[in-house]
């Protein structure tokens, strides 16, 4: 869970995830949307991959990234459980 929240802490990485909501994109397409260097974008991609939030598919010289929503959902549900949100909502429903 810590790796997920660490990855989500940076606005560029959150924007990458937002871009991937609509479907897979190449590393180049994603990088072109930002005004940072390609090595900086590579570091952002690595942090997202390390957290399991994106998957990379190598096709020849091209890397295609896609979002892994199940990891994000697990982290958010786990966090909500740790702070007692799920228990409070169940108590309100009864």
Number of C-alpha atoms within 10 A of each C-alpha: 13 10 16 20 14 12 22 19 11 11 10 16 19 15 15 23 21 12 17 18 13 10 10 18 17 18 17 13 13 20 19 13 11 13 9 11 10 15 10 12 21 13 12 19 24 15 19 24 19 14 20 18 23 23 17 18 12 11 9 6 6 12 14 18 23 20 24 18 14 11 16 19 12 13 17 15 13 14 16 13 13 11 10 11 13 15 13 11 10 9 9 8 7 5
